[in-house]
Amino acid sequence: MPVESGNSAAARQLKQKRKSHSLSIRRTNSTEQERTSAMHRELLEGQDSKLPMALRSNLLDLFGQIEREFENLYIENLELRREIESLNERLAGEGQTVEGGDLTKGALKTKASHSTSQLSQKLKTTYKASTSKIVSSFKATTSRAVCQLVKEYVGHRDGIWDLAVTRVQPLVLGTASADHCSMLWSIETGKCLLKYAGHAGSVNSIKFHPTEQMALTASGDQTAHIWRYMVQLPLPQPPADISASLDDEVDFSDKDEADGDLDGPSECPTIRVATTTLKSHQGVVIAADWLVGGKQVVTASWDRAANLYDVETSELVHTLTGHDQELTHCCTHPTQRLVVTSSRDTTFRLWDFRDPSIHSVNVFQGHTDTVTSAVFTVGDNVVSGSDDRTVKVWDLKNMRSPIATIRTDSAVNRISVSTNQRIIALPHDNRQVRLFDMNGVRLARLPRSNRQGHRRMVCCSAWNEENQTCNLFTCGFDRQAIGWNINIQALLQDK
């Protein structure tokens, strides 16, 4: 009994002391905050902003009230902590402690949660109307709901630079890797169907013929190869537990980098000789593509030139010169004889071969760093990506300035645009993949965590809207390609 009465008296004294101290602090802080609020308001009036002054002043008042509420909570917590320490010192000699010494337990937790709840409710009811327009602009991301990892394609010994999907049946995925090989994969099962090992250097790009079973690969051995393939898709497998299979696949891809000596896909046929070899470059051939019709191909090289070849004779038809530094990419228009080349000289060039007697060229300077890729859309647009962390959309009819600019937080690699919905997929150096529409509005970001997504730089993306299961593919320097299911309708509805 004497101990309890002494503790009660000490508690009352500390409580009165804390209460008077808290009042004095709040009175002082109120005066200081009024001064600070006035100074902020004067500073705000001097700044150039498109917001009306009444709205700006209202916002400042709201943020000031929020700050004061949290400051009061902070002061109360400090005083409670001092009270608990003092009581524990008094009772330490008798082996007793106050429940609530742990700030995450007992009465203090209840009081803190109650205060937070009151603050939250007050903010909601008082300021909901005045801030509804601002809050509505911060939409919660729905990328995990509309973007799902479906399949991983693992078997390369080094990073994958490029990938593409065949344009004719059977639909298969092709990858080009720094391990000197190119592989064809079953989209549904993830099994390697064929390996091409005819290059003596890194395979930097892969493109498929528009109507025949032929592939075009560009390599660091200063050549481009055309090779024919024949594949047979494996029989459909019985349905399995999706969650279990996905975990198994991710666990396999998340193995330590020390496990790099994988034997690769088992029982995979290999082609070692090209049907046609195109060689006239004096440097690395970084990219190659088929012109419309598939009778000619264009190659881009680090020797600062792009070459146009005849497929049947393997002869060099034209050498496209003019870039000041190494080329990084080339792309052909899907329906017209147009070629766009990008370069480290911060420009991309449009080459027009529609008139056999005139081969015009236009130079576009819209970036401040290396243009990593420039691609055509089905319409009259060109989309360019750069190491300056921007992507720009251009109109072929008037390319003096971009019609949309997308600013990101990382360098952009080889982009792709979906044929039907015209959605741009941006692979980044920071392992992210983001989706935008042609107006520059961000739609989603592909999920990336320890359990799924790329673990290193994402090098390339490719759309395939003929396959509903996997309609977007990405590859990176983590030696794997990934197939994604993008619910485009839900994506566009959330826009």
CORUR-V818058 format. One record per backbone hydrogen bond with DSSP energy under -1.0 kcal/mol. NH is the residue of the N-H (numbers start at 1). CO is the residue of the C=O. E is the energy in kcal/mol with one decimal. If there is no record, write none. Layout:
[[NH CO E] [NH CO E]]
This chain:
[[5 1 -2.4] [6 2 -2.2] [7 3 -2.3] [8 4 -2.3] [9 5 -2.2] [10 6 -2.3] [11 7 -2.5] [12 8 -2.3] [13 9 -2.1] [14 10 -2.4] [15 11 -2.4] [16 12 -2.4] [17 13 -2.6] [18 14 -2.9] [19 15 -2.4] [20 16 -2.3] [21 17 -2.3] [22 18 -2.7] [23 19 -2.0] [24 20 -1.9] [25 21 -2.1] [26 22 -2.4] [27 23 -2.3] [28 24 -2.0] [29 25 -3.0] [30 26 -2.4] [31 27 -1.5] [32 28 -2.2] [33 29 -3.0] [34 30 -1.9] [35 31 -1.9] [36 32 -2.9] [37 33 -3.1] [38 34 -2.2] [39 35 -2.5] [40 36 -2.8] [41 37 -2.4] [42 38 -2.3] [43 39 -2.5] [44 40 -2.8] [45 41 -2.2] [46 42 -1.2] [56 52 -2.3] [57 53 -2.7] [58 54 -2.2] [59 55 -2.4] [60 56 -2.1] [61 57 -2.2] [62 58 -2.3] [63 59 -2.6] [64 60 -2.1] [65 61 -2.2] [66 62 -2.2] [67 63 -2.3] [68 64 -2.1] [69 65 -2.3] [70 66 -2.2] [71 67 -2.1] [72 68 -2.4] [73 69 -2.0] [74 70 -2.2] [75 71 -2.3] [76 72 -2.4] [77 73 -2.2] [78 74 -2.0] [79 75 -2.3] [80 76 -2.5] [81 77 -2.3] [82 78 -2.1] [83 79 -2.4] [84 80 -2.5] [85 81 -2.3] [86 82 -2.4] [87 83 -2.4] [88 84 -2.4] [89 85 -1.9] [90 86 -1.8] [91 87 -2.1] [94 91 -1.0] [95 92 -1.5] [96 91 -2.1] [101 98 -1.6] [105 102 -2.3] [109 105 -1.0] [110 106 -1.7] [111 107 -2.8] [112 108 -2.9] [113 109 -2.7] [114 110 -2.3] [115 111 -2.6] [116 112 -2.6] [117 113 -2.5] [118 114 -2.4] [119 115 -2.5] [120 116 -2.7] [121 117 -2.6] [122 118 -2.5] [123 119 -2.6] [124 120 -2.3] [125 121 -2.4] [126 122 -2.4] [127 123 -2.0] [131 127 -1.4] [135 131 -2.7] [136 132 -2.0] [137 134 -1.1] [138 135 -1.5] [139 137 -1.3] [146 142 -1.6] [147 143 -2.2] [148 485 -2.1] [150 483 -2.9] [151 483 -1.5] [153 481 -3.0] [160 476 -2.3] [161 176 -2.0] [162 176 -1.5] [164 174 -2.1] [166 172 -2.2] [173 185 -2.2] [174 164 -3.4] [175 183 -2.4] [176 162 -2.7] [177 181 -2.0] [178 159 -2.8] [182 196 -2.2] [183 175 -1.6] [184 194 -2.7] [185 173 -3.0] [186 191 -2.8] [190 186 -2.2] [193 184 -3.3] [194 184 -1.4] [195 269 -2.4] [196 182 -3.6] [197 271 -3.2] [203 177 -2.6] [204 218 -2.4] [205 218 -1.1] [207 216 -2.1] [209 214 -2.7] [214 212 -2.0] [215 227 -2.6] [216 207 -3.2] [217 225 -2.6] [218 205 -1.4] [219 223 -2.0] [220 202 -2.5] [224 278 -2.0] [225 217 -2.6] [226 276 -2.7] [227 215 -2.2] [229 213 -1.8] [245 241 -2.6] [246 242 -2.5] [247 243 -2.0] [248 244 -2.2] [249 245 -2.4] [250 246 -2.5] [251 247 -2.5] [252 248 -1.8] [253 249 -2.0] [254 250 -1.8] [255 252 -1.1] [259 256 -2.0] [271 195 -3.2] [275 226 -1.7] [276 226 -2.2] [278 224 -3.3] [285 219 -2.1] [286 300 -1.7] [287 300 -1.4] [289 298 -2.3] [291 296 -2.9] [294 291 -2.6] [297 309 -1.7] [298 289 -2.6] [299 307 -2.4] [300 287 -2.7] [301 305 -1.7] [302 284 -2.7] [306 320 -2.1] [307 299 -1.7] [308 318 -3.0] [309 297 -2.9] [310 315 -2.4] [311 295 -2.4] [314 310 -1.9] [317 308 -3.4] [318 308 -1.4] [320 306 -4.2] [327 301 -1.8] [328 342 -2.3] [329 342 -1.1] [331 340 -2.1] [333 338 -2.2] [338 336 -2.2] [339 351 -2.5] [340 331 -2.7] [341 349 -2.2] [342 329 -2.2] [343 347 -1.5] [344 326 -2.7] [348 364 -1.6] [349 341 -2.6] [350 362 -2.6] [351 339 -3.7] [352 360 -2.5] [353 337 -2.7] [358 355 -1.1] [362 350 -2.0] [364 348 -2.2] [371 343 -2.3] [372 385 -1.0] [373 385 -1.4] [375 383 -2.6] [377 381 -1.9] [382 394 -1.8] [383 375 -2.7] [384 392 -2.6] [385 373 -2.7] [386 390 -1.5] [387 370 -2.7] [389 386 -1.0] [391 406 -2.3] [392 384 -2.5] [393 404 -2.6] [394 382 -3.2] [396 380 -2.6] [398 395 -1.1] [403 393 -2.5] [404 393 -1.2] [406 391 -3.6] [408 389 -2.9] [412 386 -1.9] [413 427 -2.8] [414 459 -1.8] [416 425 -1.2] [418 423 -2.4] [424 436 -3.1] [425 416 -2.8] [426 434 -3.1] [428 432 -2.3] [429 411 -1.6] [431 428 -1.0] [434 426 -2.0] [435 444 -2.9] [436 424 -2.2] [437 441 -2.1] [440 437 -1.8] [443 435 -3.1] [444 435 -1.3] [446 433 -2.8] [449 452 -3.1] [458 428 -2.3] [459 475 -1.8] [460 475 -1.4] [462 473 -2.4] [464 471 -2.1] [467 464 -1.1] [471 484 -1.6] [472 484 -1.4] [473 462 -2.8] [474 482 -2.1] [475 460 -1.8] [476 480 -1.3] [477 457 -2.5] [481 153 -1.7] [482 474 -2.9] [483 151 -3.3] [484 472 -3.3] [485 148 -2.9] [487 146 -3.1] [488 486 -1.7] [491 487 -2.1] [492 488 -2.6] [493 489 -1.9] [494 490 -1.7]]
